[in-house]
């Protein structure tokens, strides 16, 4: 039943397939993942974040970043957990492995959009409705995406991240003294 899926996950899937804003996919699911540490899907949320980040890197030509993210995702993701989240686990893991291996062998392996294989028709319907409410088109190809989405990391506000890192350094210095 689609109602049992977190809204953050429906948002992630919708952004993934409609806006192709993989950076936003990362943001949406990361917030949920951090708030739900220790639950049965913790590794799966983390792995799905890494799938999106890997696509973000590959689309921008960062081969090493894509391979690293997908390798980590493949450690975290399992067929069973993906299927519990309404996806075709085997199909998804095979596709991710093929992409990672192809890019490992040939850094010029071309980027193509990835479709996450949704097996639960209620989840798919929830995602399609989410898209309709926002005026998004499911399956929009990256070739139709604004360059600002593709280069999203260049315009984001990182002041919170920088402040948190600085605070962590200060905390470590205090612990040592």
Secondary structure, 3 states (H helix, E strand, C coil): CHHHCCHHHHHHHHHHHHHCCHHHHHHHHHHHHHHCCCCCCHHHHHHHHHHHHHHHHHHCCCHHHHHHHHHHHHHHCCHHHHHHCCECHHHHHHHHHHHHHHHHHCCCCCCCCCCCCECCHHHHHHHHHHHHHHCCCCCCCHHHCCHHHHCHHHCCCCHHHHHHHHHHHHHHHHHHC
